[in-house]
C-alpha cells in the first residue's frame, strides 16, 4: 500500500480490517503494521510520508 496525504497507521489498519473492526482490533493491528514497516517509516510511527510503500502483514 502506498501512503497518501492524511494517512495514519490507525486509519490504514482500520481500512484493511474493514467496517466491523472494533477500536480494540485496530489498536492491536496498527503496531503490527508499524513493525512490518519500521525500516520504511523510521522511529516515529506517527510520521508517515506520502509516497512511502508499506508492506501489509497478514491479518491475525
Biotite code that builds the C-alpha atoms (Angstrom):
import biotite.structure as struc

atoms = struc.array([
    struc.Atom([0.000, 0.000, 0.000], chain_id="A", res_id=1, res_name="UNK", atom_name="CA", element="C"),
    struc.Atom([1.206, 3.496, -0.775], chain_id="A", res_id=2, res_name="UNK", atom_name="CA", element="C"),
    struc.Atom([0.862, 6.232, 1.840], chain_id="A", res_id=3, res_name="UNK", atom_name="CA", element="C"),
    struc.Atom([-1.210, 9.248, 0.799], chain_id="A", res_id=4, res_name="UNK", atom_name="CA", element="C"),
    struc.Atom([-1.538, 12.672, 2.399], chain_id="A", res_id=5, res_name="UNK", atom_name="CA", element="C"),
    struc.Atom([-3.502, 12.396, 5.634], chain_id="A", res_id=6, res_name="UNK", atom_name="CA", element="C"),
    struc.Atom([-2.894, 8.670, 6.137], chain_id="A", res_id=7, res_name="UNK", atom_name="CA", element="C"),
    struc.Atom([-2.102, 7.277, 9.569], chain_id="A", res_id=8, res_name="UNK", atom_name="CA", element="C"),
    struc.Atom([-1.293, 3.785, 10.738], chain_id="A", res_id=9, res_name="UNK", atom_name="CA", element="C"),
    struc.Atom([-4.584, 3.773, 12.655], chain_id="A", res_id=10, res_name="UNK", atom_name="CA", element="C"),
    struc.Atom([-6.531, 4.728, 9.531], chain_id="A", res_id=11, res_name="UNK", atom_name="CA", element="C"),
    struc.Atom([-4.689, 2.255, 7.323], chain_id="A", res_id=12, res_name="UNK", atom_name="CA", element="C"),
    struc.Atom([-5.301, -0.523, 9.842], chain_id="A", res_id=13, res_name="UNK", atom_name="CA", element="C"),
    struc.Atom([-8.978, 0.390, 10.118], chain_id="A", res_id=14, res_name="UNK", atom_name="CA", element="C"),
    struc.Atom([-9.340, 0.299, 6.329], chain_id="A", res_id=15, res_name="UNK", atom_name="CA", element="C"),
    struc.Atom([-7.648, -3.069, 5.953], chain_id="A", res_id=16, res_name="UNK", atom_name="CA", element="C"),
    struc.Atom([-9.616, -4.650, 8.810], chain_id="A", res_id=17, res_name="UNK", atom_name="CA", element="C"),
    struc.Atom([-12.941, -3.455, 7.453], chain_id="A", res_id=18, res_name="UNK", atom_name="CA", element="C"),
    struc.Atom([-16.060, -1.777, 8.775], chain_id="A", res_id=19, res_name="UNK", atom_name="CA", element="C"),
    struc.Atom([-16.727, -4.312, 11.534], chain_id="A", res_id=20, res_name="UNK", atom_name="CA", element="C"),
    struc.Atom([-13.328, -3.845, 13.211], chain_id="A", res_id=21, res_name="UNK", atom_name="CA", element="C"),
    struc.Atom([-13.553, -2.509, 16.741], chain_id="A", res_id=22, res_name="UNK", atom_name="CA", element="C"),
    struc.Atom([-11.243, 0.111, 18.215], chain_id="A", res_id=23, res_name="UNK", atom_name="CA", element="C"),
    struc.Atom([-9.555, -2.739, 20.108], chain_id="A", res_id=24, res_name="UNK", atom_name="CA", element="C"),
    struc.Atom([-8.964, -4.643, 16.845], chain_id="A", res_id=25, res_name="UNK", atom_name="CA", element="C"),
    struc.Atom([-7.392, -1.564, 15.283], chain_id="A", res_id=26, res_name="UNK", atom_name="CA", element="C"),
    struc.Atom([-5.340, -0.788, 18.400], chain_id="A", res_id=27, res_name="UNK", atom_name="CA", element="C"),
    struc.Atom([-3.880, -4.286, 18.246], chain_id="A", res_id=28, res_name="UNK", atom_name="CA", element="C"),
    struc.Atom([-3.257, -4.182, 14.487], chain_id="A", res_id=29, res_name="UNK", atom_name="CA", element="C"),
    struc.Atom([-1.563, -0.841, 13.830], chain_id="A", res_id=30, res_name="UNK", atom_name="CA", element="C"),
    struc.Atom([1.590, -1.712, 15.827], chain_id="A", res_id=31, res_name="UNK", atom_name="CA", element="C"),
    struc.Atom([1.962, -4.853, 13.689], chain_id="A", res_id=32, res_name="UNK", atom_name="CA", element="C"),
    struc.Atom([1.732, -2.692, 10.571], chain_id="A", res_id=33, res_name="UNK", atom_name="CA", element="C"),
    struc.Atom([4.357, -0.383, 12.049], chain_id="A", res_id=34, res_name="UNK", atom_name="CA", element="C"),
    struc.Atom([6.725, -3.229, 12.984], chain_id="A", res_id=35, res_name="UNK", atom_name="CA", element="C"),
    struc.Atom([6.462, -4.687, 9.480], chain_id="A", res_id=36, res_name="UNK", atom_name="CA", element="C"),
    struc.Atom([7.463, -1.297, 8.049], chain_id="A", res_id=37, res_name="UNK", atom_name="CA", element="C"),
    struc.Atom([9.703, 0.269, 10.666], chain_id="A", res_id=38, res_name="UNK", atom_name="CA", element="C"),
    struc.Atom([12.594, 0.320, 8.203], chain_id="A", res_id=39, res_name="UNK", atom_name="CA", element="C"),
    struc.Atom([10.482, 2.480, 5.854], chain_id="A", res_id=40, res_name="UNK", atom_name="CA", element="C"),
    struc.Atom([8.676, 4.633, 8.437], chain_id="A", res_id=41, res_name="UNK", atom_name="CA", element="C"),
    struc.Atom([11.536, 5.221, 10.880], chain_id="A", res_id=42, res_name="UNK", atom_name="CA", element="C"),
    struc.Atom([11.419, 5.624, 14.656], chain_id="A", res_id=43, res_name="UNK", atom_name="CA", element="C"),
    struc.Atom([8.233, 7.722, 14.794], chain_id="A", res_id=44, res_name="UNK", atom_name="CA", element="C"),
    struc.Atom([5.114, 5.683, 13.928], chain_id="A", res_id=45, res_name="UNK", atom_name="CA", element="C"),
    struc.Atom([3.071, 8.891, 13.772], chain_id="A", res_id=46, res_name="UNK", atom_name="CA", element="C"),
    struc.Atom([5.113, 10.363, 10.918], chain_id="A", res_id=47, res_name="UNK", atom_name="CA", element="C"),
    struc.Atom([4.131, 8.847, 7.589], chain_id="A", res_id=48, res_name="UNK", atom_name="CA", element="C"),
    struc.Atom([5.266, 10.463, 4.375], chain_id="A", res_id=49, res_name="UNK", atom_name="CA", element="C"),
    struc.Atom([3.212, 10.417, 1.177], chain_id="A", res_id=50, res_name="UNK", atom_name="CA", element="C"),
    struc.Atom([4.714, 8.018, -1.330], chain_id="A", res_id=51, res_name="UNK", atom_name="CA", element="C"),
    struc.Atom([6.075, 5.540, 1.199], chain_id="A", res_id=52, res_name="UNK", atom_name="CA", element="C"),
    struc.Atom([5.277, 1.987, 0.132], chain_id="A", res_id=53, res_name="UNK", atom_name="CA", element="C"),
    struc.Atom([4.286, -0.194, 3.072], chain_id="A", res_id=54, res_name="UNK", atom_name="CA", element="C"),
    struc.Atom([4.213, -3.971, 3.318], chain_id="A", res_id=55, res_name="UNK", atom_name="CA", element="C"),
    struc.Atom([0.937, -5.344, 4.608], chain_id="A", res_id=56, res_name="UNK", atom_name="CA", element="C"),
    struc.Atom([1.308, -8.198, 7.101], chain_id="A", res_id=57, res_name="UNK", atom_name="CA", element="C"),
    struc.Atom([-1.416, -10.845, 7.172], chain_id="A", res_id=58, res_name="UNK", atom_name="CA", element="C"),
    struc.Atom([-4.371, -10.066, 9.395], chain_id="A", res_id=59, res_name="UNK", atom_name="CA", element="C"),
    struc.Atom([-4.269, -12.237, 12.509], chain_id="A", res_id=60, res_name="UNK", atom_name="CA", element="C"),
])
